[in-house]
Amino acid sequence: MLDQNPVTPFGRRPLSLNTVKTQRDVKECRPGKPVHKWQVFRNVCEARGALLVSDRALAVLNALLSFHPDTVLTAGATDLVVFPSNRLLSLRAHGMAASTLRRHLAALVDAGIVLRRDSPNGKRYARKATSGDIEQAFGFDLGPIVARADEFAALAEAAIAKRRALGILRERVTLARRDIAKMIAAGVEQDVAADWASYHRIFRDIMARLPRVPTSEVLEPIVAELASLAAAIVNVFEKDLDPIEPAPPNPPADQIQNSAPERPSASEPALGSADPETADAERCRSAGAIPIRMVVELCPDIVDYARGGIRTSQDLVRTASTVRPLLGISPSAWDEACTAMGDGQASVVLAAILQRGAAIKNPGGYLRNLARRAAAGEFSAWPMLMALRRQECAARDRDRLPSSLPDDC
């Protein structure tokens, strides 16, 4: 009855069509339908993106549900209205401010999760009969929790499926990224005939389109392009293997000599140098006081091209020599950088150039410019690493913006 269940809110609050629809859903709900209130609450939490409610509003809903003494809510029951004061409700909502509490209560009503049953003066209370039973209560009606329980369950299932699909796409991107980077590095190291610089450029262009907080719609085409690129590189390796099978069992001596890998140039570190301890010490000295751990933390992209990870300066220099031709840096530019900075610091700079990706249009020219500045004593790799750290911190701060800020906007 209208006098038992007021339709309009108290004061200047307007009546919305969404509220009328929610009231109709409550009236049409099958009497006696039972639901587990905490299960419905979990479903609402899963589906909060579709319902457009914030985490703070869910904290208020949790507090409202705690004021109902029963775990099972029954459609058509006379005790579905809870009437806590703002002070008690704020305490159960972890000390939420009164203005914030009112804002999130309005959000729950607008989302059709609860209904207002306002008294003539806007206060929340219950009128009891002489027997002590509640005749009528004014407050928040939990009827929509029961009436829309099936809808909330379907929305929660869809949200879980969407999150699972996004997780699978993220895994596929990670696996494809690792495979492509290591295959390109293997192709360069083993001198497989292919335009590895072009493959690497395509790979970096694809990864540059990957946002920090991706969605399924953004990831699907990226996954398809990465899979196509990986298949093309695998095809290159398979074609390179084919001529080996029909080779004669005893090839001429000169053919064996010609098939041996080329000796590394002076600009690239030789793994079998005459004095490896001296070479490693020189790399450590030229790397300055920059810890390898910091380089790996701020420039994680170069780890994809490493064989067995990067733990020492020798690992970093060896990996940099693999990445150098992929960035289109000529041997002369690399020699100039190593002469001016030392192999270690030049490798740190190359890792930073790789990390910045498409932001540096001409890596070779950029490296030459830094080498000239280093030769004049005007350059250090530290500012480049600190700039990468600041960018990472700024991006992290943007991702941490609280979800409940725009509620009043």
C-alpha positions in Angstrom: 0.0 0.0 0.0 1.1 3.5 -0.7 0.9 4.6 2.9 3.0 1.6 4.0 5.6 2.0 1.2 6.2 5.7 0.4 7.3 6.2 -3.3 8.8 9.6 -3.3 11.9 10.8 -1.3 11.8 13.4 1.4 12.7 17.0 0.9 14.2 18.4 -2.4 15.3 15.0 -3.7 13.6 14.4 -7.0 11.9 11.2 -8.0 13.7 9.5 -10.9 12.3 7.0 -13.4 15.0 4.6 -12.4 13.6 4.6 -8.9 10.1 3.9 -10.2 11.4 1.0 -12.3 13.2 -0.4 -9.2 10.0 -0.2 -7.2 8.1 -2.0 -9.9 10.7 -4.8 -9.9 10.3 -5.2 -6.1 6.5 -5.4 -6.5 6.7 -8.0 -9.3 9.2 -10.2 -7.4 7.8 -13.6 -6.5 6.8 -13.5 -2.8 8.8 -15.8 -0.6 11.9 -15.8 -2.9 14.9 -16.3 -0.6 18.5 -14.9 -1.3 21.7 -15.1 0.7 22.5 -11.4 1.3 26.3 -11.8 1.4 26.3 -13.8 -1.8 24.4 -11.1 -3.5 26.8 -8.5 -2.0 29.7 -10.4 -3.5 28.0 -10.5 -6.9 27.4 -6.7 -6.7 31.1 -6.2 -5.9 32.1 -8.3 -8.9 29.7 -6.3 -11.2 30.4 -2.8 -9.7 31.9 -1.7 -13.1 28.6 -2.4 -14.9 26.5 -0.9 -12.0 28.7 2.2 -11.9 29.2 2.2 -8.1 32.5 2.9 -6.3 34.3 0.8 -3.7 33.2 3.4 -1.1 29.6 2.9 -2.0 30.0 -0.8 -1.6 31.4 -0.2 1.9 28.2 1.7 2.7 26.1 -1.2 1.2 28.0 -3.6 3.4 27.1 -1.5 6.5 23.4 -1.4 5.5 23.3 -5.2 5.1 24.9 -5.7 8.5 21.9 -3.9 10.2 19.6 -6.7 9.0 19.7 -9.5 11.6 19.1 -12.4 9.1 21.5 -13.8 6.6 18.6 -14.8 4.2 16.4 -12.1 2.9 12.9 -13.1 1.7 10.9 -11.2 -0.9 7.7 -9.8 0.5 8.8 -9.8 4.1 7.9 -6.9 6.3 11.4 -6.5 7.8 13.4 -5.6 4.7 13.7 -1.9 5.7 16.7 -1.0 7.8 16.7 2.3 9.7 20.1 3.1 11.2 21.0 6.6 12.0 23.8 8.3 10.1 26.0 8.1 13.1 25.7 4.3 13.5 25.9 3.9 9.7 29.1 6.0 9.6 30.7 3.9 12.4 30.0 0.6 10.5 31.3 2.2 7.3 34.7 2.7 9.0 34.2 6.2 10.2 33.1 7.7 6.9 32.3 11.4 6.9 28.6 12.4 6.9 28.7 14.2 3.6 30.6 11.3 2.0 28.1 8.9 3.5 25.1 10.8 2.0 26.8 10.9 -1.4 27.3 7.1 -1.5 23.8 6.4 -0.2 22.5 8.5 -3.1 24.7 6.5 -5.5 23.2 3.2 -4.2 19.7 4.5 -4.7 20.5 5.8 -8.2 22.0 2.4 -9.1 18.8 0.7 -8.0 20.4 -1.4 -5.3 18.4 0.0 -2.4 15.2 2.1 -2.1 14.4 5.0 0.1 11.4 4.7 2.3 11.4 8.2 3.8 9.2 9.2 6.8 7.1 12.4 6.7 9.9 14.3 8.4 12.8 12.5 6.7 13.9 10.7 9.9 14.7 6.9 10.0 12.7 5.1 12.6 10.3 2.2 13.2 6.8 2.3 14.7 6.0 -0.6 16.9 2.7 -2.2 17.9 1.8 -2.8 21.5 3.0 -6.4 21.1 6.5 -5.1 20.3 6.4 -6.1 16.6 7.4 -3.5 14.1 4.3 -2.1 12.3 6.1 0.2 9.9 9.7 1.2 9.3 11.2 4.2 7.5 14.7 3.9 6.1 16.4 2.0 3.3 14.5 -0.9 1.7 16.7 -3.9 0.8 14.0 -5.3 -1.5 16.0 -4.6 -4.7 18.7 -6.9 -3.3 16.2 -9.8 -3.5 14.4 -8.7 -6.6 17.5 -8.2 -8.7 19.6 -11.1 -7.2 19.5 -13.1 -10.5 20.5 -10.0 -12.5 23.4 -9.2 -10.2 24.6 -12.9 -10.5 24.5 -12.7 -14.3 26.5 -9.4 -14.3 29.0 -10.9 -11.9 29.5 -13.9 -14.1 30.0 -11.7 -17.2 32.5 -9.5 -15.3 34.5 -12.6 -14.2 34.5 -14.0 -17.7 35.7 -10.6 -19.0 38.5 -10.5 -16.4 39.6 -14.0 -17.2 39.7 -13.3 -21.0 41.8 -10.2 -20.3 44.2 -12.2 -18.2 44.6 -14.8 -21.0 45.3 -12.0 -23.5 47.9 -10.4 -21.2 49.6 -13.8 -20.8 49.6 -14.2 -24.6 51.2 -10.8 -25.0 53.9 -11.6 -22.4 54.7 -15.0 -24.0 54.8 -13.6 -27.6 56.9 -10.7 -26.4 59.4 -13.0 -24.8 59.5 -15.4 -27.8 60.0 -12.7 -30.4 62.7 -10.9 -28.4 64.7 -14.0 -27.8 64.2 -15.3 -31.4 65.5 -12.0 -32.8 68.5 -12.1 -30.4 69.2 -15.7 -31.4 69.0 -14.8 -35.1 71.5 -12.0 -34.7 73.9 -14.0 -32.5 73.8 -17.1 -34.8 74.1 -15.0 -38.0 70.8 -16.2 -39.6 70.2 -14.5 -42.9 67.3 -12.1 -42.4 66.6 -8.4 -41.9 66.6 -8.5 -38.1 66.6 -4.7 -37.8 63.3 -4.6 -39.7 61.8 -7.3 -37.6 62.9 -5.6 -34.4 61.5 -2.2 -35.6 58.1 -3.9 -36.3 58.2 -5.5 -32.9 58.9 -2.2 -31.1 56.2 -0.4 -33.1 53.6 -3.0 -31.9 54.7 -2.9 -28.3 54.6 1.0 -28.4 50.8 0.7 -28.8 50.4 -1.3 -25.6 48.9 1.0 -22.9 49.7 0.7 -19.2 46.1 -0.4 -18.4 45.1 -2.4 -21.4 41.6 -3.7 -22.3 40.5 -6.7 -24.2 39.6 -4.6 -27.2 43.1 -3.1 -27.4 44.9 -6.3 -26.7 43.2 -8.5 -29.3 44.7 -6.9 -32.4 48.1 -6.6 -30.7 48.1 -10.3 -29.9 47.2 -11.1 -33.5 50.0 -9.0 -34.8 52.5 -10.4 -32.4 51.5 -14.0 -33.3 51.9 -13.2 -37.0 55.3 -11.7 -36.4 56.4 -14.7 -34.3 55.2 -17.1 -37.0 57.2 -15.1 -39.7 60.4 -15.3 -37.6 59.9 -19.0 -36.9 59.5 -19.5 -40.7 62.9 -17.7 -41.2 64.5 -20.1 -38.8 63.0 -23.1 -40.5 64.1 -22.0 -43.9 67.6 -21.5 -42.5 67.6 -25.1 -41.3 66.6 -26.6 -44.7 69.9 -26.2 -46.5 71.7 -28.1 -43.7 69.9 -31.4 -44.3 71.0 -32.1 -47.9 74.6 -31.0 -47.2 77.2 -33.5 -48.2 78.7 -35.6 -45.4 82.3 -34.4 -46.1 82.3 -30.8 -47.2 85.5 -29.2 -48.4 87.8 -27.6 -45.9 87.4 -24.1 -47.3 83.6 -24.5 -47.0 83.9 -25.4 -43.3 86.1 -22.3 -42.7 83.6 -20.1 -44.5 80.7 -21.4 -42.5 82.3 -20.4 -39.2 80.8 -17.3 -37.5 82.6 -14.1 -38.1 84.9 -12.9 -35.4 83.4 -10.0 -33.4 84.7 -6.6 -34.3 86.6 -4.4 -31.9 83.3 -2.6 -31.0 81.7 -5.8 -29.8 83.0 -7.8 -26.8 84.8 -11.1 -27.6 83.6 -14.0 -25.4 86.9 -15.9 -25.9 89.3 -13.0 -25.4 92.8 -13.7 -24.3 92.4 -12.1 -20.9 88.7 -12.3 -19.8 89.5 -11.1 -16.3 91.1 -7.9 -17.5 88.3 -7.3 -20.0 85.6 -7.8 -17.3 87.4 -5.5 -14.9 87.7 -2.9 -17.6 83.9 -3.1 -18.3 83.2 -2.8 -14.6 85.4 0.3 -14.3 83.8 1.9 -17.4 80.3 1.2 -16.1 81.1 3.6 -13.2 79.0 3.3 -10.0 75.8 2.4 -11.7 74.5 -0.9 -10.2 73.5 -3.6 -12.7 70.4 -4.2 -10.6 69.2 -0.6 -11.2 69.8 -0.8 -14.9 67.7 -4.0 -15.1 65.0 -2.5 -12.9 64.7 0.8 -15.0 65.3 -0.8 -18.4 63.6 -4.2 -18.3 63.1 -4.4 -22.0 66.8 -5.3 -22.6 66.4 -8.4 -20.4 64.2 -9.9 -23.1 67.3 -10.2 -25.3 69.6 -11.6 -22.7 70.7 -15.2 -22.6 70.2 -16.4 -19.1 69.4 -12.9 -17.6 71.6 -9.9 -16.8 73.5 -10.3 -13.5 76.9 -8.8 -14.3 78.4 -6.0 -16.4 79.7 -8.6 -18.8 76.1 -9.9 -19.3 75.0 -6.3 -20.0 77.7 -5.6 -22.5 77.1 -8.9 -24.3 73.4 -8.2 -24.6 74.0 -4.7 -25.7 76.1 -5.9 -28.6 73.2 -8.1 -29.7 70.6 -5.3 -29.4 72.9 -2.7 -31.1 72.2 -3.7 -34.8 68.5 -4.1 -34.0 68.3 -0.4 -33.2 70.0 0.5 -36.5 73.2 1.7 -34.7 76.2 1.4 -36.9 79.5 -0.2 -35.7 81.3 3.1 -36.1 78.7 4.9 -33.8 79.0 2.1 -31.3 82.9 2.2 -31.4 82.7 6.0 -30.8 80.4 5.5 -27.8 82.5 2.8 -26.3 85.7 4.9 -26.7 84.1 7.9 -25.1 82.1 6.3 -22.3 83.6 2.8 -21.9 81.8 -0.4 -22.8 79.8 -0.5 -19.6 78.4 3.0 -19.6 77.7 2.7 -23.4 75.7 -0.5 -22.7 73.7 1.3 -20.0 72.9 4.1 -22.5 71.9 1.6 -25.1 69.6 -0.1 -22.6 68.0 3.3 -21.9 67.6 4.1 -25.6 65.8 0.7 -26.1 63.5 1.4 -23.1 62.4 4.7 -24.5 61.4 3.0 -27.7 59.7 5.1 -30.4 60.5 8.3 -28.4 64.0 8.3 -30.0 63.6 8.4 -33.8 67.3 8.0 -34.7 69.1 5.9 -32.1 72.4 6.0 -34.0 72.6 9.8 -34.3 71.4 10.1 -30.7 74.2 7.8 -29.5 76.8 9.7 -31.5 75.7 13.0 -29.9 75.9 11.5 -26.4 79.4 10.1 -27.2 80.6 13.5 -28.3 79.3 15.1 -25.1 80.9 12.2 -23.0 84.2 12.8 -24.7 84.0 16.5 -23.7 83.2 15.4 -20.1 79.6 16.8 -20.3 77.6 13.5 -20.1 76.8 10.8 -17.6 74.2 7.9 -17.9 72.8 8.8 -14.5 70.4 11.5 -15.7 68.9 9.2 -18.3 68.2 6.5 -15.6 66.8 9.1 -13.3 64.5 10.3 -16.0 63.2 6.8 -16.6 62.6 6.4 -12.9 60.6 9.7 -12.8 58.5 8.6 -15.8 57.8 5.2 -14.1 56.8 6.9 -10.8 54.5 9.4 -12.6 52.8 6.6 -14.5 52.3 4.7 -11.3 50.8 7.7 -9.6 48.3 8.1 -12.4 47.2 4.5 -12.1 46.6 5.0 -8.3 44.0 7.7 -8.7 41.2 6.8 -6.3 38.1 5.5 -8.0 35.7 7.4 -5.8 37.0 10.9 -6.6 34.6 11.7 -9.5 31.4 10.8 -7.6 30.5 14.4 -7.1 31.6 15.7 -10.5 
